[in-house]
């Protein structure tokens, strides 16, 4: 059995094939991006530009040979001397995952293009560039686990995010939103965390709809550990997605970096609950900067978990839309003229549809003692003939009744009482 080619050998062969397979997801390109996903932490403007300018294969060759700039080499550090690319690809295969790269047909290019545009606007001077944790940098690749195609499930998707320390109200709303969106053919994207994230995922799964969890660790790891069953269900019907290779730990800084993928991969972001300082609020602001619609579910003004939501609503520059259910969400992010929310149902009362004269005559009728049409005409300020014309209509609607003394309001109907055998 022949030994597997080394990374450097694969990159040399990839360079030879580059002309014939330019822009295609060749094995060398996939291995290069697998190596790059571990070599440097995602979110660096300088590192992404280096790979975009040289191509993934040449980027690996330069980093491995020490020919990259000092600034880029510093981003990789000692990882440039290491290689776990084949192990990462094999580990992904064993757990039913795969590495999705920009050269694949499945890559959600149209959605992630907003990150490319935002990165192009970053200054050249690293001192003035956005910090890595919040920089709008496109991913070099995405490790995905599950049967769904990322481009298809993300095409009509909405991010539902919120507090981990959520209230029963917030979890109920998030679950309802997830379920209603799933029933309407929309994919719920969230972060797989406790609280609002988990409720939204479970709501979508209850509707037999795919849902996507964007993780801050490898797709073969469960974090939080209590969500093992939830992640298993998501991987069966939807996708687990991460920029980090299999086995990567859920380090704290990675959650902030991860949030830009949630914001960019969806048509809009719904914040269900958020404290005054929260990752959900940060995700919403990043979504707005990427040109995505931000939506907020209001909560009780006395709830600390809704302070962030109300602050977003008060920020006029964000253009936040208040939503109460999935129809509002779909109307905000759906296709113009197609995904419109139906007006809310309002209870009808017998007065609905009455003419102005009929309303005035009805208001003029006493409760107890009947009066003549002439008296009603004086109180209502209309002609007696008008009173005589509308009284039969009001009587048919059981609004007035005729007594020996004249006309008065009809008594309200008695409530129905349950009957049973004693």
C-alpha positions as CSV (number, residue, x, y, z in Angstrom):
1,X,0.0,0.0,0.0
2,X,1.5,3.3,-1.1
3,X,1.9,6.1,1.4
4,X,-0.5,9.0,1.3
5,X,1.0,12.2,-0.3
6,X,2.3,14.8,2.0
7,X,0.7,18.2,2.2
8,X,3.6,19.8,0.3
9,X,3.4,17.1,-2.4
10,X,-0.3,17.7,-2.8
11,X,0.2,21.4,-3.1
12,X,2.8,20.9,-5.8
13,X,0.5,18.7,-7.7
14,X,-2.3,21.2,-7.2
15,X,-0.2,23.9,-8.7
16,X,0.3,21.8,-11.8
17,X,-3.4,21.1,-12.2
18,X,-4.4,24.7,-11.4
19,X,-4.5,25.8,-15.0
20,X,-6.7,22.9,-16.2
21,X,-9.1,23.1,-13.2
22,X,-9.1,26.8,-12.4
23,X,-11.8,27.7,-9.9
24,X,-12.8,24.1,-9.3
25,X,-12.9,22.1,-6.1
26,X,-10.0,19.8,-6.8
27,X,-8.7,17.5,-4.1
28,X,-5.7,19.8,-3.7
29,X,-7.9,22.9,-3.2
30,X,-10.1,21.1,-0.7
31,X,-7.0,19.9,1.3
32,X,-5.5,23.3,1.1
33,X,-8.6,24.9,2.6
34,X,-8.8,22.2,5.2
35,X,-5.3,23.1,6.3
36,X,-6.0,26.8,6.2
37,X,-9.1,26.3,8.4
38,X,-6.8,25.1,11.2
39,X,-3.8,27.3,10.4
40,X,-5.3,30.6,11.3
41,X,-8.3,31.7,13.3
42,X,-11.2,32.9,11.1
43,X,-12.0,36.6,10.9
44,X,-8.7,38.1,9.9
45,X,-8.9,40.6,7.1
46,X,-5.3,40.3,6.2
47,X,-5.3,36.5,6.1
48,X,-8.5,36.3,4.0
49,X,-7.0,38.8,1.5
50,X,-3.8,36.8,1.3
51,X,-5.7,33.7,0.4
52,X,-8.0,35.5,-2.0
53,X,-5.0,37.1,-3.8
54,X,-2.8,34.0,-4.1
55,X,-5.4,31.2,-4.2
56,X,-5.6,28.5,-1.4
57,X,-2.9,26.2,-2.8
58,X,-0.3,28.9,-3.3
59,X,-1.2,30.4,0.1
60,X,-0.4,27.1,1.8
61,X,2.9,26.8,-0.2
62,X,4.0,30.2,0.8
63,X,3.1,29.8,4.5
64,X,4.8,26.4,4.6
65,X,8.0,27.7,3.0
66,X,8.1,30.9,4.9
67,X,7.6,33.1,1.8
68,X,4.4,34.8,3.1
69,X,4.7,38.2,4.7
70,X,5.7,38.5,8.3
71,X,2.2,39.8,9.2
72,X,0.5,36.8,7.6
73,X,2.9,34.3,9.0
74,X,2.3,35.7,12.4
75,X,-1.4,35.0,12.1
76,X,-0.6,31.3,11.6
77,X,2.3,31.1,14.1
78,X,3.5,27.6,14.9
79,X,0.5,26.1,13.2
80,X,2.2,26.7,9.8
81,X,4.6,23.9,10.7
82,X,1.8,21.5,11.5
83,X,-0.4,19.5,9.3
84,X,-3.6,17.7,10.3
85,X,-5.5,18.3,7.1
86,X,-6.0,14.6,6.1
87,X,-6.9,13.7,9.7
88,X,-9.5,16.5,9.7
89,X,-11.0,15.3,6.5
90,X,-11.1,11.7,7.6
91,X,-12.5,12.7,11.0
92,X,-15.2,14.7,9.3
93,X,-16.1,11.7,7.0
94,X,-16.4,9.4,10.0
95,X,-19.0,11.6,11.6
96,X,-20.9,12.2,8.4
97,X,-19.5,15.7,7.8
98,X,-17.7,17.3,4.8
99,X,-15.7,20.4,4.0
100,X,-17.6,22.8,1.8
101,X,-15.4,25.3,0.0
102,X,-16.1,28.4,-2.2
103,X,-15.3,26.4,-5.3
104,X,-18.2,24.0,-4.7
105,X,-21.6,24.4,-6.4
106,X,-23.2,24.1,-3.0
107,X,-21.4,27.1,-1.6
108,X,-24.0,29.8,-0.7
109,X,-22.2,32.5,-2.7
110,X,-25.0,35.0,-3.2
111,X,-25.7,35.2,0.6
112,X,-22.1,35.3,1.7
113,X,-21.2,37.9,-1.0
114,X,-22.2,40.6,1.5
115,X,-19.1,39.7,3.6
116,X,-16.9,40.0,0.5
117,X,-18.3,43.5,-0.1
118,X,-17.8,44.5,3.5
119,X,-14.3,43.2,3.6
120,X,-13.4,45.1,0.4
121,X,-14.3,48.3,2.3
122,X,-11.8,47.6,5.1
123,X,-8.8,49.9,5.1
124,X,-5.4,48.5,4.0
125,X,-3.7,49.6,7.2
126,X,-4.1,46.8,9.7
127,X,-4.2,49.3,12.5
128,X,-7.4,50.7,11.2
129,X,-9.1,47.4,10.3
130,X,-12.0,45.9,12.3
131,X,-11.0,43.7,15.1
132,X,-11.0,40.0,14.2
133,X,-13.9,39.2,16.5
134,X,-16.2,41.6,14.6
135,X,-14.6,41.9,11.2
136,X,-17.0,41.0,8.3
137,X,-14.7,38.5,6.7
138,X,-16.0,35.7,4.4
139,X,-15.2,32.1,5.6
140,X,-12.4,30.2,3.8
141,X,-14.5,27.1,4.1
142,X,-17.3,25.6,6.1
143,X,-17.4,22.2,7.7
144,X,-21.0,21.0,7.4
145,X,-22.6,17.9,8.9
146,X,-26.0,16.7,7.7
147,X,-27.8,15.6,4.6
148,X,-29.1,19.0,3.4
149,X,-27.5,21.3,0.8
150,X,-26.4,24.5,2.5
151,X,-27.2,26.7,-0.5
152,X,-30.8,25.3,-0.7
153,X,-31.7,25.5,3.0
154,X,-30.1,29.0,3.4
155,X,-31.9,30.4,0.4
156,X,-35.0,31.0,2.4
157,X,-33.7,31.2,5.9
158,X,-34.1,33.5,9.0
159,X,-31.8,33.7,12.0
160,X,-33.6,33.5,15.4
161,X,-31.3,34.5,18.2
162,X,-31.6,35.5,21.8
163,X,-30.6,35.2,25.4
164,X,-29.2,32.0,26.9
165,X,-30.8,32.8,30.3
166,X,-34.2,33.2,28.6
167,X,-37.6,33.4,30.2
168,X,-40.6,31.0,29.6
169,X,-42.1,33.8,27.5
170,X,-39.1,34.0,25.3
171,X,-38.7,30.3,24.8
172,X,-42.4,30.0,23.9
173,X,-42.2,32.8,21.3
174,X,-39.0,31.3,19.9
175,X,-40.4,27.8,19.6
176,X,-43.6,29.2,17.9
177,X,-41.6,31.2,15.5
178,X,-39.4,28.2,14.6
179,X,-42.5,26.0,14.1
180,X,-44.4,28.6,12.1
181,X,-41.4,29.5,9.9
182,X,-40.8,25.8,9.3
183,X,-44.4,25.2,8.2
184,X,-44.0,28.0,5.7
185,X,-40.9,26.5,4.1
186,X,-38.4,28.8,5.8
187,X,-35.2,27.5,7.5
188,X,-34.4,28.6,11.0
189,X,-30.7,29.4,11.6
190,X,-29.3,29.8,15.1
191,X,-26.3,29.0,17.3
192,X,-27.4,25.8,19.1
193,X,-27.0,27.5,22.6
194,X,-29.2,27.2,25.6
195,X,-32.4,29.3,25.8
196,X,-33.7,31.0,22.7
197,X,-31.4,29.2,20.2
198,X,-32.5,25.8,21.3
199,X,-36.2,26.7,21.5
200,X,-36.1,28.0,17.9
201,X,-34.3,24.8,16.7
202,X,-36.8,22.6,18.4
203,X,-39.7,24.5,17.0
204,X,-38.5,24.0,13.5
205,X,-37.8,20.3,14.1
206,X,-41.3,19.9,15.5
207,X,-42.6,21.1,12.1
208,X,-40.4,18.5,10.3
209,X,-38.4,21.4,8.8
210,X,-34.7,21.6,8.4
211,X,-32.8,23.9,10.8
212,X,-29.1,25.0,10.8
213,X,-26.9,25.4,13.9
214,X,-23.8,27.5,13.3
215,X,-21.3,26.3,15.9
216,X,-18.2,27.8,17.5
217,X,-16.5,24.4,17.7
218,X,-16.0,21.4,15.5
219,X,-19.2,19.8,14.1
220,X,-18.2,16.5,15.8
221,X,-18.4,18.1,19.2
222,X,-21.4,18.9,21.3
223,X,-21.5,22.2,23.1
224,X,-23.3,22.6,25.3
225,X,-23.0,19.0,26.3
226,X,-26.6,18.7,27.2
227,X,-27.6,19.3,23.6
228,X,-26.4,15.9,22.3
229,X,-29.9,14.8,21.4
230,X,-30.7,18.1,19.8
231,X,-27.6,18.2,17.7
232,X,-28.2,14.7,16.6
233,X,-31.7,15.6,15.3
234,X,-30.4,18.7,13.6
235,X,-27.8,16.7,11.8
236,X,-30.4,14.2,10.7
237,X,-32.8,16.8,9.2
238,X,-30.7,19.9,8.6
239,X,-27.1,21.0,9.1
240,X,-24.4,21.6,11.7
241,X,-22.0,24.2,10.4
242,X,-18.7,25.5,11.6
243,X,-15.6,27.3,10.3
244,X,-13.4,25.3,12.7
245,X,-12.2,21.8,11.8
246,X,-13.4,18.7,13.6
247,X,-12.3,18.4,17.2
248,X,-11.9,22.2,17.6
249,X,-12.8,23.4,21.1
250,X,-15.6,26.0,21.8
251,X,-13.2,28.8,22.9
252,X,-15.0,31.9,24.2
253,X,-13.7,34.3,21.5
254,X,-15.0,32.0,18.7
255,X,-18.6,32.7,19.6
256,X,-18.3,36.3,18.6
257,X,-16.5,35.4,15.4
258,X,-19.2,32.8,14.6
259,X,-22.0,35.4,14.8
260,X,-21.1,37.0,11.5
261,X,-21.9,33.7,9.7
262,X,-25.3,33.5,11.3
263,X,-26.0,37.1,10.2
264,X,-24.7,36.7,6.6
265,X,-26.2,33.3,5.9
266,X,-29.8,34.4,6.4
267,X,-32.3,36.9,4.9
268,X,-32.8,38.6,8.3
269,X,-32.3,38.2,12.0
270,X,-35.0,38.0,14.7
271,X,-34.0,38.9,18.2
272,X,-36.5,37.3,20.6
273,X,-34.9,38.2,24.0
274,X,-31.6,40.0,24.7
275,X,-30.2,41.6,27.8
276,X,-28.6,45.1,27.7
277,X,-25.3,43.5,26.8
278,X,-25.7,40.4,24.8
279,X,-24.3,38.4,21.8
280,X,-27.8,38.4,20.2
281,X,-27.8,42.2,20.1
282,X,-24.3,42.2,18.6
283,X,-25.5,39.7,15.9
284,X,-28.4,42.0,15.1
285,X,-26.2,45.0,14.6
286,X,-23.8,43.0,12.4
287,X,-26.8,41.8,10.3
288,X,-27.8,45.4,9.8
289,X,-24.3,46.4,8.6
290,X,-24.5,43.6,6.1
291,X,-27.7,44.9,4.7
292,X,-29.9,42.3,6.4
293,X,-33.3,43.1,7.9
294,X,-33.3,43.1,11.7
295,X,-36.5,42.2,13.5
296,X,-37.3,42.2,17.2
297,X,-39.9,40.6,19.4
298,X,-40.9,43.1,22.1
299,X,-41.2,41.9,25.7
300,X,-42.4,43.2,29.1
301,X,-40.8,46.6,29.9
302,X,-40.1,45.1,33.3
303,X,-38.1,42.2,32.0
304,X,-34.3,42.5,32.0
305,X,-34.2,39.9,29.2
306,X,-36.0,42.3,26.9
307,X,-33.9,45.5,27.5
308,X,-31.7,44.7,24.5
309,X,-34.7,44.2,22.3
310,X,-36.2,47.5,23.2
311,X,-32.9,49.3,22.8
312,X,-32.7,47.9,19.2
313,X,-36.3,49.1,18.6
314,X,-35.4,52.6,19.9
315,X,-32.4,52.9,17.5
316,X,-33.9,54.6,14.5
317,X,-30.7,54.1,12.4
318,X,-31.1,50.3,12.5
319,X,-34.5,50.3,10.8
320,X,-35.7,47.5,13.1
321,X,-39.1,45.9,12.4
322,X,-41.3,44.8,15.3
323,X,-42.6,41.3,14.8
324,X,-45.0,39.2,16.8
325,X,-45.3,36.0,14.7
326,X,-43.9,34.3,11.6
327,X,-46.2,36.1,9.2
328,X,-44.6,39.4,10.2
329,X,-41.1,37.9,9.8
330,X,-41.9,36.5,6.3
331,X,-43.4,39.7,5.2
332,X,-40.2,41.6,6.2
333,X,-37.8,39.2,4.5
334,X,-39.9,37.5,1.8
335,X,-40.4,38.3,-1.8
336,X,-42.1,41.6,-2.5
337,X,-45.8,41.2,-3.1
338,X,-45.8,37.5,-2.4
339,X,-45.1,36.9,1.3
340,X,-47.5,39.4,2.8
341,X,-48.9,39.0,6.3
342,X,-52.7,38.8,6.6
343,X,-54.2,41.5,8.7
344,X,-55.0,40.4,12.2
345,X,-58.5,39.1,12.9
346,X,-60.6,41.5,14.8
347,X,-63.7,40.4,16.8
348,X,-66.9,41.6,15.2
349,X,-69.8,43.2,17.1
350,X,-73.4,43.9,16.1
351,X,-72.6,47.6,15.6
352,X,-70.2,46.9,12.8
353,X,-71.6,48.0,9.5
354,X,-74.3,50.2,10.9
355,X,-74.9,53.5,9.1
356,X,-74.2,56.8,10.9
357,X,-77.9,57.4,11.5
358,X,-78.5,53.9,12.8
359,X,-75.6,54.3,15.3
360,X,-77.0,57.7,16.5
361,X,-80.5,56.2,16.9
362,X,-79.0,53.2,18.8
363,X,-77.1,55.5,21.1
364,X,-80.3,57.5,21.8
365,X,-82.3,54.4,22.9
366,X,-82.7,54.2,26.7
367,X,-81.9,51.0,28.6
368,X,-85.0,50.6,30.6
369,X,-88.0,52.7,29.6
370,X,-89.2,52.7,26.0
371,X,-89.6,56.0,24.2
372,X,-91.3,57.2,21.0
373,X,-89.6,57.6,17.6
374,X,-90.1,61.4,17.9
375,X,-88.1,61.4,21.2
376,X,-85.3,59.3,19.5
377,X,-85.2,61.8,16.6
378,X,-84.7,64.7,18.9
379,X,-81.9,63.0,20.9
380,X,-80.2,61.6,17.8
381,X,-80.5,64.8,15.9
382,X,-82.2,63.4,12.8
383,X,-85.6,63.2,11.0
384,X,-88.4,61.0,12.4
385,X,-88.6,59.2,9.0
386,X,-84.9,58.3,9.4
387,X,-85.6,56.8,12.8
388,X,-88.5,54.8,11.5
389,X,-86.3,53.6,8.6
390,X,-83.5,52.2,10.8
391,X,-85.5,50.9,13.8
392,X,-86.5,47.6,12.0
393,X,-82.9,47.0,11.0
394,X,-81.8,47.5,14.6
395,X,-84.6,45.2,15.8
396,X,-83.6,42.4,13.4
397,X,-80.0,42.7,14.7
398,X,-81.4,42.2,18.3
399,X,-80.1,45.6,19.3
400,X,-83.4,47.2,20.2
401,X,-86.9,46.0,21.1
402,X,-90.3,47.5,21.0
403,X,-92.3,47.7,24.3
404,X,-95.7,49.2,25.1
405,X,-94.0,52.4,26.1
406,X,-91.9,52.6,23.0
407,X,-88.4,51.6,21.9
408,X,-85.5,50.7,24.1
409,X,-82.2,48.8,24.0
410,X,-82.6,45.0,23.8
411,X,-81.2,43.2,26.9
412,X,-77.9,41.4,26.2
413,X,-78.2,37.6,25.5
414,X,-77.9,35.4,28.5
415,X,-74.7,33.3,28.5
416,X,-75.1,29.7,27.6
417,X,-75.0,27.4,30.6
418,X,-73.7,23.8,30.6
419,X,-76.3,21.2,31.3
420,X,-75.7,17.7,32.5
421,X,-77.2,14.9,34.4
422,X,-76.9,15.1,38.1
